[in-house]
Amino acid sequence: MVRNTFEDLNNHLFEQIERLNDDELSADELEREVKRAKSISAISDKIIKAAETQLKAYEMSQEYEGTPKHMPKLLGE
């Protein structure tokens, strides 16, 4: 069972933006959030690339084998 979807990923990204926009962060806290944001961004990129690969496989299976039995789980089903 996949617990995370792209909706979850979007929520995490927007939460990180909110943390970066916190005017009450000290310089050290802001530096820590910037590092965290870079890590989240790098991981997000990998998740998106993996999903693109899954989507291409799904599309190819539709084109060459008829309707597939299910959508890749990461994509929401």
C-alpha positions as CSV (number, residue, x, y, z in Angstrom):
1,M,0.0,0.0,0.0
2,V,1.4,3.4,-1.0
3,R,1.0,5.9,1.7
4,N,2.1,9.0,-0.2
5,T,0.8,10.5,-3.4
6,F,1.6,13.6,-5.4
7,E,-1.0,15.5,-3.4
8,D,1.1,14.6,-0.3
9,L,4.3,15.7,-2.1
10,N,2.7,19.0,-3.0
11,N,1.6,19.5,0.6
12,H,5.2,18.9,1.8
13,L,6.6,21.3,-0.7
14,F,4.2,24.1,0.2
15,E,4.8,23.5,3.9
16,Q,8.5,23.9,3.3
17,I,7.9,27.2,1.4
18,E,5.9,28.4,4.5
19,R,8.7,27.5,6.8
20,L,11.2,29.4,4.6
21,N,8.9,32.5,4.6
22,D,8.8,32.6,8.4
23,D,10.0,36.1,9.3
24,E,10.7,35.0,12.9
25,L,13.5,32.6,12.0
26,S,16.9,33.4,13.3
27,A,19.8,33.3,10.8
28,D,20.8,29.8,12.1
29,E,17.2,28.5,11.8
30,L,16.9,29.9,8.3
31,E,20.1,28.3,7.2
32,R,18.9,25.0,8.6
33,E,15.6,25.4,6.7
34,V,17.4,26.2,3.5
35,K,19.5,23.0,3.8
36,R,16.3,21.1,4.5
37,A,14.6,22.6,1.5
38,K,17.4,21.6,-0.8
39,S,17.2,18.0,0.5
40,I,13.4,18.0,0.0
41,S,13.8,19.4,-3.5
42,A,16.4,16.8,-4.5
43,I,14.2,13.9,-3.2
44,S,11.1,15.4,-4.8
45,D,12.9,15.5,-8.2
46,K,13.8,11.8,-7.9
47,I,10.2,11.0,-7.0
48,I,8.8,12.9,-9.9
49,K,11.3,11.3,-12.3
50,A,10.3,7.8,-11.0
51,A,6.7,8.7,-11.5
52,E,7.3,9.9,-15.1
53,T,8.9,6.5,-15.8
54,Q,5.9,4.7,-14.3
55,L,3.5,6.9,-16.3
56,K,5.4,6.2,-19.6
57,A,5.2,2.4,-18.8
58,Y,1.5,2.8,-18.1
59,E,0.9,4.6,-21.4
60,M,3.0,2.1,-23.3
61,S,1.0,-0.8,-21.8
62,Q,-2.2,0.9,-22.9
63,E,-0.9,1.5,-26.4
64,Y,0.6,-2.0,-26.9
65,E,-1.4,-4.3,-24.6
66,G,-4.8,-2.7,-24.3
67,T,-6.1,-1.3,-21.1
68,P,-3.9,-2.1,-18.1
69,K,-5.4,-3.6,-15.0
70,H,-4.4,-0.6,-12.8
71,M,-2.7,2.7,-12.6
72,P,0.7,2.8,-10.9
73,K,0.1,3.3,-7.2
74,L,2.3,6.4,-6.8
75,L,0.1,8.1,-9.4
76,G,-2.8,8.0,-7.1
77,E,-4.7,4.7,-7.5
